Amino acid sequence: MTEADFWKMEEKYWTAGADYARSVTRDDAVFVFPYPAGILGAEASMKGLEGAAPWRSVTFHDHSFTRQGPVAVLAYKAQAERDGEDYTALCASTYVDDGDGWRMMSHQQTPAAVAEAGA
């Protein structure tokens, strides 16, 4: 996969809904979301997605991409919108080619307001 393919996959992860997310997430993946969600395993994160509307749009800024063998890390600032809700966060996703294709191993989000408060 090219770097552009990873960014397309990441965008789809935000916008395509729970079925797509489940199809490209490892069973042992770890997610770190803002409070109160906190640290979640893959199953809990997927259940949370099932009840939520997918983001209507997402834009990535300040891209960082690193790939070493079967591991790829994407870091970025996301600006997303759905149903009148705007969300901005610093994010990082790790994908692993585990023999079944590239799948998400971890994802972390820090809301921009929290990140800026620490600056």
Buried (B, 14 or more C-beta within 10 A) or exposed (E): EEEEEBBEBBBBBBBBBBEBBBEBBBEEBBBBBEEEEEEBEBEEBBEBBEEEEBBEEBEBEEEEBEBEEEEBBBBBBBBBEBEEEEBBBBBBBBBBBEEEEBBBBBBBBBBBEEEEEEE
